[in-house]
Amino acid sequence: MKTVFISAFLEDSIVVKTMLESTGIPAEVLSDQMLDINPFYSIEPKGAKVIVPDSAEADAKAIVADYNLNSAIIVTMNSYRFQAGQE
């Protein structure tokens, strides 16, 4: 199994896992320790990991790269709207 995504937030890992599974790539989220107060935040020093079979690593990394790119674009657009007063 290969790690293809790591995030401090469990919800991001769940989104990536769902995206991978929707393309037929089996994926699992690993996080040994979770805060009871906020179950979507991982206190695992390395975050919540998404792992896939070795044979699917290249395809999974391409999907994760696309997710990271689109997430960055959305954050930038929302930041611009907030600064421009267009909440």
C-alpha positions in Angstrom: 0.0 0.0 0.0 1.2 3.5 -0.9 0.4 6.8 0.8 -1.0 9.3 -1.8 -2.5 12.0 0.4 -2.0 13.4 3.9 -4.0 16.1 5.6 -4.4 17.4 9.1 -8.2 17.4 8.5 -10.0 14.1 8.2 -12.7 15.6 6.0 -10.1 16.3 3.3 -8.9 12.7 3.4 -12.5 11.5 3.1 -13.1 13.6 0.0 -9.9 12.3 -1.6 -10.8 8.7 -0.7 -14.3 9.1 -2.2 -12.8 10.6 -5.4 -10.4 7.7 -5.8 -13.1 5.1 -5.1 -15.4 6.8 -7.7 -12.8 6.0 -10.3 -12.4 2.4 -9.2 -9.3 2.8 -7.1 -9.7 1.1 -3.7 -8.6 3.5 -0.9 -8.4 3.6 2.9 -8.0 6.5 5.3 -5.6 5.9 8.2 -5.5 8.0 11.3 -4.7 6.3 14.6 -5.7 9.1 16.9 -8.7 11.4 16.7 -9.9 14.2 19.0 -13.3 13.5 20.5 -14.1 17.2 20.6 -13.5 17.7 16.9 -13.6 14.3 15.0 -12.6 16.0 11.7 -9.2 17.1 13.0 -6.4 14.6 13.3 -4.0 14.9 16.2 -1.7 12.4 14.5 1.5 14.3 13.8 1.6 13.1 10.2 -2.2 13.7 9.7 -4.9 11.5 8.2 -3.4 9.4 5.3 -5.1 8.0 2.2 -3.5 4.8 1.0 -4.0 2.8 -2.2 -2.7 -0.4 -3.6 0.8 -0.2 -5.1 -0.6 -0.9 -8.6 -2.9 2.2 -8.4 -0.3 4.6 -7.1 0.3 6.5 -10.4 -3.4 7.0 -11.2 -4.2 7.9 -7.6 -1.4 10.6 -7.5 -2.8 12.1 -10.7 -6.2 12.4 -9.1 -4.8 13.8 -5.9 -2.7 16.4 -7.9 -5.9 17.5 -9.7 -7.7 17.8 -6.3 -4.9 19.9 -4.8 -4.8 22.2 -7.8 -8.6 22.7 -7.7 -8.6 23.2 -4.0 -5.9 25.9 -4.3 -7.9 27.7 -7.0 -11.1 27.7 -4.9 -9.2 29.0 -1.8 -7.7 31.8 -3.9 -11.1 32.7 -5.5 -12.8 32.8 -2.1 -10.0 34.9 -0.6 -10.3 37.4 -3.5 -14.1 37.6 -3.0 -13.7 38.2 0.8 -11.1 41.0 0.2 -13.4 42.6 -2.4 -16.3 42.5 0.0 -18.3 40.0 -2.1 -19.0 37.5 0.6 
